[in-house]
């Protein structure tokens, strides 16, 4: 019987709250987009920021 470390338990708990989404790029027709995405220091953060901006932009005025 192996003991699961506290780090393993914490990692499992954290990963259980995450969902991954993937983007694919055509290397022939979207090479410029792929290069840009590859050069971003934090692609995930960049995508999240732009999604949040779009949500705010599309909110109905109160």
PDBQT receptor file of N, H, CA, C and O in Angstrom, charges set to zero:
ATOM      1  N   UNK A   1       0.845  -1.179   0.000  1.00  0.00    +0.000 N 
ATOM      2  CA  UNK A   1       0.000   0.000   0.000  1.00  0.00    +0.000 C 
ATOM      3  C   UNK A   1       0.890   1.243   0.000  1.00  0.00    +0.000 C 
ATOM      4  O   UNK A   1       1.751   1.399   0.866  1.00  0.00    +0.000 OA
ATOM      5  N   UNK A   2       0.677   2.119  -0.972  1.00  0.00    +0.000 N 
ATOM      6  H   UNK A   2      -0.022   1.993  -1.675  1.00  0.00    +0.000 HD
ATOM      7  CA  UNK A   2       1.492   3.324  -1.039  1.00  0.00    +0.000 C 
ATOM      8  C   UNK A   2       0.729   4.497  -0.444  1.00  0.00    +0.000 C 
ATOM      9  O   UNK A   2      -0.490   4.610  -0.574  1.00  0.00    +0.000 OA
ATOM     10  N   UNK A   3       1.481   5.357   0.206  1.00  0.00    +0.000 N 
ATOM     11  H   UNK A   3       2.471   5.265   0.311  1.00  0.00    +0.000 HD
ATOM     12  CA  UNK A   3       0.870   6.554   0.767  1.00  0.00    +0.000 C 
ATOM     13  C   UNK A   3       0.938   7.676  -0.251  1.00  0.00    +0.000 C 
ATOM     14  O   UNK A   3       1.975   7.903  -0.875  1.00  0.00    +0.000 OA
ATOM     15  N   UNK A   4      -0.160   8.366  -0.412  1.00  0.00    +0.000 N 
ATOM     16  H   UNK A   4      -1.003   8.182   0.095  1.00  0.00    +0.000 HD
ATOM     17  CA  UNK A   4      -0.184   9.516  -1.296  1.00  0.00    +0.000 C 
ATOM     18  C   UNK A   4       0.302  10.722  -0.506  1.00  0.00    +0.000 C 
ATOM     19  O   UNK A   4      -0.164  10.974   0.606  1.00  0.00    +0.000 OA
ATOM     20  N   UNK A   5       1.229  11.457  -1.077  1.00  0.00    +0.000 N 
ATOM     21  H   UNK A   5       1.607  11.252  -1.980  1.00  0.00    +0.000 HD
ATOM     22  CA  UNK A   5       1.781  12.607  -0.364  1.00  0.00    +0.000 C 
ATOM     23  C   UNK A   5       0.768  13.751  -0.344  1.00  0.00    +0.000 C 
ATOM     24  O   UNK A   5      -0.179  13.781  -1.129  1.00  0.00    +0.000 OA
ATOM     25  N   UNK A   6       0.992  14.676   0.561  1.00  0.00    +0.000 N 
ATOM     26  H   UNK A   6       1.762  14.652   1.199  1.00  0.00    +0.000 HD
ATOM     27  CA  UNK A   6       0.131  15.854   0.652  1.00  0.00    +0.000 C 
ATOM     28  C   UNK A   6       0.178  16.635  -0.662  1.00  0.00    +0.000 C 
ATOM     29  O   UNK A   6      -0.836  17.175  -1.104  1.00  0.00    +0.000 OA
ATOM     30  N   UNK A   7       1.345  16.691  -1.276  1.00  0.00    +0.000 N 
ATOM     31  H   UNK A   7       2.169  16.252  -0.917  1.00  0.00    +0.000 HD
ATOM     32  CA  UNK A   7       1.480  17.387  -2.552  1.00  0.00    +0.000 C 
ATOM     33  C   UNK A   7       0.637  16.708  -3.632  1.00  0.00    +0.000 C 
ATOM     34  O   UNK A   7      -0.017  17.386  -4.424  1.00  0.00    +0.000 OA
ATOM     35  N   UNK A   8       0.649  15.391  -3.669  1.00  0.00    +0.000 N 
ATOM     36  H   UNK A   8       1.181  14.839  -3.026  1.00  0.00    +0.000 HD
ATOM     37  CA  UNK A   8      -0.164  14.656  -4.641  1.00  0.00    +0.000 C 
ATOM     38  C   UNK A   8      -1.651  14.909  -4.417  1.00  0.00    +0.000 C 
ATOM     39  O   UNK A   8      -2.398  15.100  -5.377  1.00  0.00    +0.000 OA
ATOM     40  N   UNK A   9      -2.083  14.911  -3.166  1.00  0.00    +0.000 N 
ATOM     41  H   UNK A   9      -1.476  14.755  -2.387  1.00  0.00    +0.000 HD
ATOM     42  CA  UNK A   9      -3.500  15.160  -2.855  1.00  0.00    +0.000 C 
ATOM     43  C   UNK A   9      -3.894  16.577  -3.267  1.00  0.00    +0.000 C 
ATOM     44  O   UNK A   9      -4.966  16.784  -3.835  1.00  0.00    +0.000 OA
ATOM     45  N   UNK A  10      -3.034  17.545  -2.983  1.00  0.00    +0.000 N 
ATOM     46  H   UNK A  10      -2.163  17.377  -2.521  1.00  0.00    +0.000 HD
ATOM     47  CA  UNK A  10      -3.318  18.937  -3.348  1.00  0.00    +0.000 C 
ATOM     48  C   UNK A  10      -3.383  19.092  -4.867  1.00  0.00    +0.000 C 
ATOM     49  O   UNK A  10      -4.257  19.785  -5.387  1.00  0.00    +0.000 OA
ATOM     50  N   UNK A  11      -2.465  18.452  -5.569  1.00  0.00    +0.000 N 
ATOM     51  H   UNK A  11      -1.755  17.889  -5.146  1.00  0.00    +0.000 HD
ATOM     52  CA  UNK A  11      -2.442  18.524  -7.033  1.00  0.00    +0.000 C 
ATOM     53  C   UNK A  11      -3.722  17.909  -7.606  1.00  0.00    +0.000 C 
ATOM     54  O   UNK A  11      -4.328  18.476  -8.516  1.00  0.00    +0.000 OA
ATOM     55  N   UNK A  12      -4.130  16.766  -7.084  1.00  0.00    +0.000 N 
ATOM     56  H   UNK A  12      -3.638  16.306  -6.345  1.00  0.00    +0.000 HD
ATOM     57  CA  UNK A  12      -5.354  16.119  -7.561  1.00  0.00    +0.000 C 
ATOM     58  C   UNK A  12      -6.580  16.996  -7.316  1.00  0.00    +0.000 C 
ATOM     59  O   UNK A  12      -7.463  17.091  -8.168  1.00  0.00    +0.000 OA
ATOM     60  N   UNK A  13      -6.629  17.640  -6.139  1.00  0.00    +0.000 N 
ATOM     61  H   UNK A  13      -5.912  17.562  -5.447  1.00  0.00    +0.000 HD
ATOM     62  CA  UNK A  13      -7.752  18.516  -5.810  1.00  0.00    +0.000 C 
ATOM     63  C   UNK A  13      -7.796  19.704  -6.771  1.00  0.00    +0.000 C 
ATOM     64  O   UNK A  13      -8.864  20.070  -7.262  1.00  0.00    +0.000 OA
ATOM     65  N   UNK A  14      -6.639  20.302  -7.036  1.00  0.00    +0.000 N 
ATOM     66  H   UNK A  14      -5.772  20.005  -6.637  1.00  0.00    +0.000 HD
ATOM     67  CA  UNK A  14      -6.555  21.448  -7.935  1.00  0.00    +0.000 C 
ATOM     68  C   UNK A  14      -6.928  21.055  -9.367  1.00  0.00    +0.000 C 
ATOM     69  O   UNK A  14      -7.715  21.744 -10.015  1.00  0.00    +0.000 OA
ATOM     70  N   UNK A  15      -6.374  19.969  -9.850  1.00  0.00    +0.000 N 
ATOM     71  H   UNK A  15      -5.734  19.409  -9.323  1.00  0.00    +0.000 HD
ATOM     72  CA  UNK A  15      -6.638  19.537 -11.221  1.00  0.00    +0.000 C 
ATOM     73  C   UNK A  15      -8.103  19.163 -11.425  1.00  0.00    +0.000 C 
ATOM     74  O   UNK A  15      -8.627  19.280 -12.533  1.00  0.00    +0.000 OA
ATOM     75  N   UNK A  16      -8.757  18.717 -10.370  1.00  0.00    +0.000 N 
ATOM     76  H   UNK A  16      -8.331  18.622  -9.470  1.00  0.00    +0.000 HD
ATOM     77  CA  UNK A  16     -10.170  18.370 -10.462  1.00  0.00    +0.000 C 
ATOM     78  C   UNK A  16     -11.060  19.566 -10.727  1.00  0.00    +0.000 C 
ATOM     79  O   UNK A  16     -12.212  19.406 -11.129  1.00  0.00    +0.000 OA
ATOM     80  N   UNK A  17     -10.537  20.767 -10.505  1.00  0.00    +0.000 N 
ATOM     81  H   UNK A  17      -9.601  20.897 -10.178  1.00  0.00    +0.000 HD
ATOM     82  CA  UNK A  17     -11.301  22.002 -10.705  1.00  0.00    +0.000 C 
ATOM     83  C   UNK A  17     -10.992  22.664 -12.036  1.00  0.00    +0.000 C 
ATOM     84  O   UNK A  17     -11.528  23.730 -12.339  1.00  0.00    +0.000 OA
ATOM     85  N   UNK A  18     -10.143  22.051 -12.822  1.00  0.00    +0.000 N 
ATOM     86  H   UNK A  18      -9.708  21.185 -12.575  1.00  0.00    +0.000 HD
ATOM     87  CA  UNK A  18      -9.708  22.653 -14.076  1.00  0.00    +0.000 C 
ATOM     88  C   UNK A  18     -10.291  21.918 -15.281  1.00  0.00    +0.000 C 
ATOM     89  O   UNK A  18     -10.532  20.711 -15.242  1.00  0.00    +0.000 OA
ATOM     90  N   UNK A  19     -10.508  22.671 -16.338  1.00  0.00    +0.000 N 
ATOM     91  H   UNK A  19     -10.312  23.651 -16.370  1.00  0.00    +0.000 HD
ATOM     92  CA  UNK A  19     -10.954  22.118 -17.623  1.00  0.00    +0.000 C 
ATOM     93  C   UNK A  19     -10.037  22.699 -18.678  1.00  0.00    +0.000 C 
ATOM     94  O   UNK A  19      -9.820  23.911 -18.705  1.00  0.00    +0.000 OA
ATOM     95  N   UNK A  20      -9.501  21.874 -19.537  1.00  0.00    +0.000 N 
ATOM     96  H   UNK A  20      -9.678  20.890 -19.516  1.00  0.00    +0.000 HD
ATOM     97  CA  UNK A  20      -8.596  22.340 -20.586  1.00  0.00    +0.000 C 
ATOM     98  C   UNK A  20      -9.340  22.479 -21.904  1.00  0.00    +0.000 C 
ATOM     99  O   UNK A  20     -10.187  21.654 -22.247  1.00  0.00    +0.000 OA
ATOM    100  N   UNK A  21      -9.012  23.529 -22.633  1.00  0.00    +0.000 N 
ATOM    101  H   UNK A  21      -8.325  24.200 -22.355  1.00  0.00    +0.000 HD
ATOM    102  CA  UNK A  21      -9.529  23.762 -23.974  1.00  0.00    +0.000 C 
ATOM    103  C   UNK A  21      -8.320  23.888 -24.889  1.00  0.00    +0.000 C 
ATOM    104  O   UNK A  21      -7.323  24.510 -24.521  1.00  0.00    +0.000 OA
ATOM    105  N   UNK A  22      -8.400  23.312 -26.058  1.00  0.00    +0.000 N 
ATOM    106  H   UNK A  22      -9.210  22.807 -26.357  1.00  0.00    +0.000 HD
ATOM    107  CA  UNK A  22      -7.277  23.316 -26.978  1.00  0.00    +0.000 C 
ATOM    108  C   UNK A  22      -7.617  24.129 -28.222  1.00  0.00    +0.000 C 
ATOM    109  O   UNK A  22      -8.767  24.173 -28.661  1.00  0.00    +0.000 OA
ATOM    110  N   UNK A  23      -6.614  24.758 -28.768  1.00  0.00    +0.000 N 
ATOM    111  H   UNK A  23      -5.680  24.723 -28.412  1.00  0.00    +0.000 HD
ATOM    112  CA  UNK A  23      -6.758  25.481 -30.032  1.00  0.00    +0.000 C 
ATOM    113  C   UNK A  23      -5.834  24.818 -31.042  1.00  0.00    +0.000 C 
ATOM    114  O   UNK A  23      -4.708  24.446 -30.711  1.00  0.00    +0.000 OA
ATOM    115  N   UNK A  24      -6.300  24.675 -32.249  1.00  0.00    +0.000 N 
ATOM    116  H   UNK A  24      -7.214  24.978 -32.518  1.00  0.00    +0.000 HD
ATOM    117  CA  UNK A  24      -5.450  24.100 -33.278  1.00  0.00    +0.000 C 
ATOM    118  C   UNK A  24      -5.243  25.146 -34.373  1.00  0.00    +0.000 C 
ATOM    119  O   UNK A  24      -6.097  26.000 -34.613  1.00  0.00    +0.000 OA
ATOM    120  N   UNK A  25      -4.098  25.055 -35.021  1.00  0.00    +0.000 N 
ATOM    121  H   UNK A  25      -3.404  24.362 -34.826  1.00  0.00    +0.000 HD
ATOM    122  CA  UNK A  25      -3.728  26.004 -36.067  1.00  0.00    +0.000 C 
ATOM    123  C   UNK A  25      -3.262  25.232 -37.290  1.00  0.00    +0.000 C 
ATOM    124  O   UNK A  25      -2.502  24.270 -37.177  1.00  0.00    +0.000 OA
ATOM    125  N   UNK A  26      -3.720  25.657 -38.454  1.00  0.00    +0.000 N 
ATOM    126  H   UNK A  26      -4.338  26.438 -38.546  1.00  0.00    +0.000 HD
ATOM    127  CA  UNK A  26      -3.242  25.085 -39.705  1.00  0.00    +0.000 C 
ATOM    128  C   UNK A  26      -1.873  25.705 -39.976  1.00  0.00    +0.000 C 
ATOM    129  O   UNK A  26      -1.754  26.924 -40.102  1.00  0.00    +0.000 OA
ATOM    130  N   UNK A  27      -0.846  24.868 -40.066  1.00  0.00    +0.000 N 
ATOM    131  H   UNK A  27      -0.943  23.878 -39.965  1.00  0.00    +0.000 HD
ATOM    132  CA  UNK A  27       0.522  25.382 -40.206  1.00  0.00    +0.000 C 
ATOM    133  C   UNK A  27       0.783  26.025 -41.565  1.00  0.00    +0.000 C 
ATOM    134  O   UNK A  27       1.776  26.733 -41.733  1.00  0.00    +0.000 OA
ATOM    135  N   UNK A  28      -0.092  25.787 -42.528  1.00  0.00    +0.000 N 
ATOM    136  H   UNK A  28      -0.899  25.212 -42.392  1.00  0.00    +0.000 HD
ATOM    137  CA  UNK A  28       0.079  26.406 -43.844  1.00  0.00    +0.000 C 
ATOM    138  C   UNK A  28      -0.668  27.726 -43.952  1.00  0.00    +0.000 C 
ATOM    139  O   UNK A  28      -0.116  28.713 -44.439  1.00  0.00    +0.000 OA
ATOM    140  N   UNK A  29      -1.915  27.754 -43.504  1.00  0.00    +0.000 N 
ATOM    141  H   UNK A  29      -2.364  26.953 -43.108  1.00  0.00    +0.000 HD
ATOM    142  CA  UNK A  29      -2.739  28.954 -43.690  1.00  0.00    +0.000 C 
ATOM    143  C   UNK A  29      -2.781  29.858 -42.474  1.00  0.00    +0.000 C 
ATOM    144  O   UNK A  29      -3.202  31.011 -42.577  1.00  0.00    +0.000 OA
ATOM    145  N   UNK A  30      -2.356  29.359 -41.328  1.00  0.00    +0.000 N 
ATOM    146  H   UNK A  30      -2.014  28.423 -41.245  1.00  0.00    +0.000 HD
ATOM    147  CA  UNK A  30      -2.407  30.165 -40.096  1.00  0.00    +0.000 C 
ATOM    148  C   UNK A  30      -1.055  30.215 -39.384  1.00  0.00    +0.000 C 
ATOM    149  O   UNK A  30      -0.983  30.336 -38.161  1.00  0.00    +0.000 OA
ATOM    150  N   UNK A  31      -0.005  30.120 -40.164  1.00  0.00    +0.000 N 
ATOM    151  H   UNK A  31      -0.063  30.021 -41.157  1.00  0.00    +0.000 HD
ATOM    152  CA  UNK A  31       1.339  30.114 -39.586  1.00  0.00    +0.000 C 
ATOM    153  C   UNK A  31       1.609  31.386 -38.792  1.00  0.00    +0.000 C 
ATOM    154  O   UNK A  31       2.284  31.348 -37.763  1.00  0.00    +0.000 OA
ATOM    155  N   UNK A  32       1.081  32.516 -39.271  1.00  0.00    +0.000 N 
ATOM    156  H   UNK A  32       0.533  32.546 -40.107  1.00  0.00    +0.000 HD
ATOM    157  CA  UNK A  32       1.292  33.782 -38.559  1.00  0.00    +0.000 C 
ATOM    158  C   UNK A  32       0.614  33.762 -37.188  1.00  0.00    +0.000 C 
ATOM    159  O   UNK A  32       1.165  34.268 -36.210  1.00  0.00    +0.000 OA
ATOM    160  N   UNK A  33      -0.572  33.179 -37.122  1.00  0.00    +0.000 N 
ATOM    161  H   UNK A  33      -1.019  32.768 -37.916  1.00  0.00    +0.000 HD
ATOM    162  CA  UNK A  33      -1.271  33.089 -35.835  1.00  0.00    +0.000 C 
ATOM    163  C   UNK A  33      -0.528  32.165 -34.874  1.00  0.00    +0.000 C 
ATOM    164  O   UNK A  33      -0.385  32.463 -33.688  1.00  0.00    +0.000 OA
ATOM    165  N   UNK A  34      -0.062  31.049 -35.403  1.00  0.00    +0.000 N 
ATOM    166  H   UNK A  34      -0.178  30.806 -36.366  1.00  0.00    +0.000 HD
ATOM    167  CA  UNK A  34       0.678  30.099 -34.583  1.00  0.00    +0.000 C 
ATOM    168  C   UNK A  34       1.968  30.720 -34.052  1.00  0.00    +0.000 C 
ATOM    169  O   UNK A  34       2.310  30.542 -32.883  1.00  0.00    +0.000 OA
ATOM    170  N   UNK A  35       2.673  31.440 -34.899  1.00  0.00    +0.000 N 
ATOM    171  H   UNK A  35       2.394  31.584 -35.849  1.00  0.00    +0.000 HD
ATOM    172  CA  UNK A  35       3.913  32.085 -34.465  1.00  0.00    +0.000 C 
ATOM    173  C   UNK A  35       3.630  33.105 -33.358  1.00  0.00    +0.000 C 
ATOM    174  O   UNK A  35       4.362  33.181 -32.372  1.00  0.00    +0.000 OA
ATOM    175  N   UNK A  36       2.572  33.879 -33.532  1.00  0.00    +0.000 N 
ATOM    176  H   UNK A  36       1.977  33.817 -34.333  1.00  0.00    +0.000 HD
ATOM    177  CA  UNK A  36       2.203  34.866 -32.519  1.00  0.00    +0.000 C 
ATOM    178  C   UNK A  36       1.877  34.171 -31.198  1.00  0.00    +0.000 C 
ATOM    179  O   UNK A  36       2.360  34.574 -30.140  1.00  0.00    +0.000 OA
ATOM    180  N   UNK A  37       1.062  33.132 -31.268  1.00  0.00    +0.000 N 
ATOM    181  H   UNK A  37       0.670  32.805 -32.127  1.00  0.00    +0.000 HD
ATOM    182  CA  UNK A  37       0.666  32.399 -30.058  1.00  0.00    +0.000 C 
ATOM    183  C   UNK A  37       1.887  31.767 -29.387  1.00  0.00    +0.000 C 
ATOM    184  O   UNK A  37       1.997  31.775 -28.161  1.00  0.00    +0.000 OA
ATOM    185  N   UNK A  38       2.791  31.226 -30.183  1.00  0.00    +0.000 N 
ATOM    186  H   UNK A  38       2.701  31.220 -31.179  1.00  0.00    +0.000 HD
ATOM    187  CA  UNK A  38       3.998  30.601 -29.626  1.00  0.00    +0.000 C 
ATOM    188  C   UNK A  38       4.901  31.601 -28.919  1.00  0.00    +0.000 C 
ATOM    189  O   UNK A  38       5.653  31.227 -28.019  1.00  0.00    +0.000 OA
ATOM    190  N   UNK A  39       4.835  32.859 -29.313  1.00  0.00    +0.000 N 
ATOM    191  H   UNK A  39       4.223  33.163 -30.044  1.00  0.00    +0.000 HD
ATOM    192  CA  UNK A  39       5.707  33.876 -28.729  1.00  0.00    +0.000 C 
ATOM    193  C   UNK A  39       5.083  34.621 -27.555  1.00  0.00    +0.000 C 
ATOM    194  O   UNK A  39       5.730  35.475 -26.949  1.00  0.00    +0.000 OA
ATOM    195  N   UNK A  40       3.855  34.312 -27.237  1.00  0.00    +0.000 N 
ATOM    196  H   UNK A  40       3.329  33.618 -27.729  1.00  0.00    +0.000 HD
ATOM    197  CA  UNK A  40       3.238  34.916 -26.052  1.00  0.00    +0.000 C 
ATOM    198  C   UNK A  40       3.828  34.264 -24.805  1.00  0.00    +0.000 C 
ATOM    199  O   UNK A  40       3.959  33.041 -24.749  1.00  0.00    +0.000 OA
ATOM    200  N   UNK A  41       4.183  35.066 -23.808  1.00  0.00    +0.000 N 
ATOM    201  H   UNK A  41       4.077  36.059 -23.853  1.00  0.00    +0.000 HD
ATOM    202  CA  UNK A  41       4.749  34.467 -22.601  1.00  0.00    +0.000 C 
ATOM    203  C   UNK A  41       3.729  33.647 -21.808  1.00  0.00    +0.000 C 
ATOM    204  O   UNK A  41       4.103  32.722 -21.088  1.00  0.00    +0.000 OA
ATOM    205  N   UNK A  42       2.434  33.984 -21.940  1.00  0.00    +0.000 N 
ATOM    206  H   UNK A  42       2.129  34.735 -22.525  1.00  0.00    +0.000 HD
ATOM    207  CA  UNK A  42       1.382  33.294 -21.196  1.00  0.00    +0.000 C 
ATOM    208  C   UNK A  42       0.143  33.189 -22.083  1.00  0.00    +0.000 C 
ATOM    209  O   UNK A  42      -0.778  33.997 -21.965  1.00  0.00    +0.000 OA
ATOM    210  N   UNK A  43       0.121  32.200 -22.963  1.00  0.00    +0.000 N 
ATOM    211  H   UNK A  43       0.869  31.544 -23.059  1.00  0.00    +0.000 HD
ATOM    212  CA  UNK A  43      -0.991  32.038 -23.899  1.00  0.00    +0.000 C 
ATOM    213  C   UNK A  43      -2.318  31.901 -23.166  1.00  0.00    +0.000 C 
ATOM    214  O   UNK A  43      -3.307  32.524 -23.552  1.00  0.00    +0.000 OA
ATOM    215  N   UNK A  44      -2.347  31.097 -22.117  1.00  0.00    +0.000 N 
ATOM    216  H   UNK A  44      -1.544  30.591 -21.803  1.00  0.00    +0.000 HD
ATOM    217  CA  UNK A  44      -3.581  30.883 -21.359  1.00  0.00    +0.000 C 
ATOM    218  C   UNK A  44      -4.092  32.198 -20.763  1.00  0.00    +0.000 C 
ATOM    219  O   UNK A  44      -5.281  32.506 -20.853  1.00  0.00    +0.000 OA
ATOM    220  N   UNK A  45      -3.206  32.952 -20.169  1.00  0.00    +0.000 N 
ATOM    221  H   UNK A  45      -2.240  32.702 -20.096  1.00  0.00    +0.000 HD
ATOM    222  CA  UNK A  45      -3.585  34.243 -19.584  1.00  0.00    +0.000 C 
ATOM    223  C   UNK A  45      -4.073  35.211 -20.641  1.00  0.00    +0.000 C 
ATOM    224  O   UNK A  45      -5.027  35.955 -20.411  1.00  0.00    +0.000 OA
ATOM    225  N   UNK A  46      -3.426  35.210 -21.807  1.00  0.00    +0.000 N 
ATOM    226  H   UNK A  46      -2.651  34.606 -21.994  1.00  0.00    +0.000 HD
ATOM    227  CA  UNK A  46      -3.813  36.094 -22.909  1.00  0.00    +0.000 C 
ATOM    228  C   UNK A  46      -5.228  35.762 -23.381  1.00  0.00    +0.000 C 
ATOM    229  O   UNK A  46      -6.046  36.657 -23.592  1.00  0.00    +0.000 OA
ATOM    230  N   UNK A  47      -5.503  34.483 -23.541  1.00  0.00    +0.000 N 
ATOM    231  H   UNK A  47      -4.838  33.756 -23.370  1.00  0.00    +0.000 HD
ATOM    232  CA  UNK A  47      -6.829  34.048 -23.985  1.00  0.00    +0.000 C 
ATOM    233  C   UNK A  47      -7.880  34.442 -22.949  1.00  0.00    +0.000 C 
ATOM    234  O   UNK A  47      -8.934  34.967 -23.307  1.00  0.00    +0.000 OA
ATOM    235  N   UNK A  48      -7.606  34.195 -21.681  1.00  0.00    +0.000 N 
ATOM    236  H   UNK A  48      -6.750  33.768 -21.389  1.00  0.00    +0.000 HD
ATOM    237  CA  UNK A  48      -8.571  34.514 -20.622  1.00  0.00    +0.000 C 
ATOM    238  C   UNK A  48      -8.861  36.008 -20.582  1.00  0.00    +0.000 C 
ATOM    239  O   UNK A  48     -10.013  36.410 -20.420  1.00  0.00    +0.000 OA
ATOM    240  N   UNK A  49      -7.821  36.841 -20.729  1.00  0.00    +0.000 N 
ATOM    241  H   UNK A  49      -6.885  36.514 -20.861  1.00  0.00    +0.000 HD
ATOM    242  CA  UNK A  49      -8.016  38.294 -20.726  1.00  0.00    +0.000 C 
ATOM    243  C   UNK A  49      -8.922  38.712 -21.872  1.00  0.00    +0.000 C 
ATOM    244  O   UNK A  49      -9.836  39.515 -21.685  1.00  0.00    +0.000 OA
ATOM    245  N   UNK A  50      -8.669  38.166 -23.060  1.00  0.00    +0.000 N 
ATOM    246  H   UNK A  50      -7.927  37.514 -23.212  1.00  0.00    +0.000 HD
ATOM    247  CA  UNK A  50      -9.488  38.541 -24.215  1.00  0.00    +0.000 C 
ATOM    248  C   UNK A  50     -10.925  38.020 -24.092  1.00  0.00    +0.000 C 
ATOM    249  O   UNK A  50     -11.858  38.691 -24.532  1.00  0.00    +0.000 OA
ATOM    250  N   UNK A  51     -11.109  36.875 -23.520  1.00  0.00    +0.000 N 
ATOM    251  H   UNK A  51     -10.351  36.330 -23.163  1.00  0.00    +0.000 HD
ATOM    252  CA  UNK A  51     -12.468  36.375 -23.292  1.00  0.00    +0.000 C 
ATOM    253  C   UNK A  51     -13.214  37.277 -22.303  1.00  0.00    +0.000 C 
ATOM    254  O   UNK A  51     -14.381  37.607 -22.512  1.00  0.00    +0.000 OA
ATOM    255  N   UNK A  52     -12.533  37.668 -21.234  1.00  0.00    +0.000 N 
ATOM    256  H   UNK A  52     -11.585  37.400 -21.064  1.00  0.00    +0.000 HD
ATOM    257  CA  UNK A  52     -13.163  38.561 -20.249  1.00  0.00    +0.000 C 
ATOM    258  C   UNK A  52     -13.503  39.904 -20.880  1.00  0.00    +0.000 C 
ATOM    259  O   UNK A  52     -14.569  40.459 -20.615  1.00  0.00    +0.000 OA
ATOM    260  N   UNK A  53     -12.601  40.440 -21.721  1.00  0.00    +0.000 N 
ATOM    261  H   UNK A  53     -11.735  39.990 -21.937  1.00  0.00    +0.000 HD
ATOM    262  CA  UNK A  53     -12.877  41.695 -22.419  1.00  0.00    +0.000 C 
ATOM    263  C   UNK A  53     -14.112  41.569 -23.299  1.00  0.00    +0.000 C 
ATOM    264  O   UNK A  53     -14.940  42.479 -23.330  1.00  0.00    +0.000 OA
ATOM    265  N   UNK A  54     -14.248  40.461 -24.010  1.00  0.00    +0.000 N 
ATOM    266  H   UNK A  54     -13.575  39.721 -23.985  1.00  0.00    +0.000 HD
ATOM    267  CA  UNK A  54     -15.409  40.234 -24.869  1.00  0.00    +0.000 C 
ATOM    268  C   UNK A  54     -16.699  40.136 -24.051  1.00  0.00    +0.000 C 
ATOM    269  O   UNK A  54     -17.737  40.661 -24.453  1.00  0.00    +0.000 OA
ATOM    270  N   UNK A  55     -16.627  39.468 -22.914  1.00  0.00    +0.000 N 
ATOM    271  H   UNK A  55     -15.783  39.041 -22.588  1.00  0.00    +0.000 HD
ATOM    272  CA  UNK A  55     -17.806  39.355 -22.046  1.00  0.00    +0.000 C 
ATOM    273  C   UNK A  55     -18.237  40.727 -21.575  1.00  0.00    +0.000 C 
ATOM    274  O   UNK A  55     -19.425  41.049 -21.603  1.00  0.00    +0.000 OA
ATOM    275  N   UNK A  56     -17.291  41.537 -21.143  1.00  0.00    +0.000 N 
ATOM    276  H   UNK A  56     -16.326  41.276 -21.120  1.00  0.00    +0.000 HD
ATOM    277  CA  UNK A  56     -17.607  42.893 -20.677  1.00  0.00    +0.000 C 
ATOM    278  C   UNK A  56     -18.179  43.744 -21.811  1.00  0.00    +0.000 C 
ATOM    279  O   UNK A  56     -19.137  44.492 -21.615  1.00  0.00    +0.000 OA
ATOM    280  N   UNK A  57     -17.586  43.622 -22.993  1.00  0.00    +0.000 N 
ATOM    281  H   UNK A  57     -16.808  43.014 -23.153  1.00  0.00    +0.000 HD
ATOM    282  CA  UNK A  57     -18.031  44.412 -24.155  1.00  0.00    +0.000 C 
ATOM    283  C   UNK A  57     -19.459  44.047 -24.544  1.00  0.00    +0.000 C 
ATOM    284  O   UNK A  57     -20.212  44.906 -25.003  1.00  0.00    +0.000 OA
ATOM    285  N   UNK A  58     -19.837  42.793 -24.366  1.00  0.00    +0.000 N 
ATOM    286  H   UNK A  58     -19.225  42.096 -23.993  1.00  0.00    +0.000 HD
ATOM    287  CA  UNK A  58     -21.150  42.323 -24.810  1.00  0.00    +0.000 C 
ATOM    288  C   UNK A  58     -22.218  42.341 -23.716  1.00  0.00    +0.000 C 
ATOM    289  O   UNK A  58     -23.360  41.947 -23.954  1.00  0.00    +0.000 OA
ATOM    290  N   UNK A  59     -21.851  42.796 -22.526  1.00  0.00    +0.000 N 
ATOM    291  H   UNK A  59     -20.924  43.117 -22.333  1.00  0.00    +0.000 HD
ATOM    292  CA  UNK A  59     -22.850  42.898 -21.464  1.00  0.00    +0.000 C 
ATOM    293  C   UNK A  59     -23.871  43.980 -21.791  1.00  0.00    +0.000 C 
ATOM    294  O   UNK A  59     -23.529  45.043 -22.309  1.00  0.00    +0.000 OA
ATOM    295  N   UNK A  60     -25.112  43.692 -21.482  1.00  0.00    +0.000 N 
ATOM    296  H   UNK A  60     -25.390  42.828 -21.061  1.00  0.00    +0.000 HD
ATOM    297  CA  UNK A  60     -26.160  44.674 -21.695  1.00  0.00    +0.000 C 
ATOM    298  C   UNK A  60     -26.016  45.791 -20.668  1.00  0.00    +0.000 C 
ATOM    299  O   UNK A  60     -25.727  45.525 -19.501  1.00  0.00    +0.000 OA
ATOM    300  N   UNK A  61     -26.217  47.049 -21.094  1.00  0.00    +0.000 N 
ATOM    301  H   UNK A  61     -26.452  47.265 -22.041  1.00  0.00    +0.000 HD
ATOM    302  CA  UNK A  61     -26.136  48.157 -20.128  1.00  0.00    +0.000 C 
ATOM    303  C   UNK A  61     -27.213  48.011 -19.061  1.00  0.00    +0.000 C 
ATOM    304  O   UNK A  61     -28.331  47.575 -19.335  1.00  0.00    +0.000 OA
ATOM    305  N   UNK A  62     -26.854  48.382 -17.859  1.00  0.00    +0.000 N 
ATOM    306  H   UNK A  62     -25.946  48.736 -17.636  1.00  0.00    +0.000 HD
ATOM    307  CA  UNK A  62     -27.826  48.252 -16.744  1.00  0.00    +0.000 C 
ATOM    308  C   UNK A  62     -28.627  49.497 -16.575  1.00  0.00    +0.000 C 
ATOM    309  O   UNK A  62     -29.483  49.565 -15.694  1.00  0.00    +0.000 OA
TER     310      UNK A  62
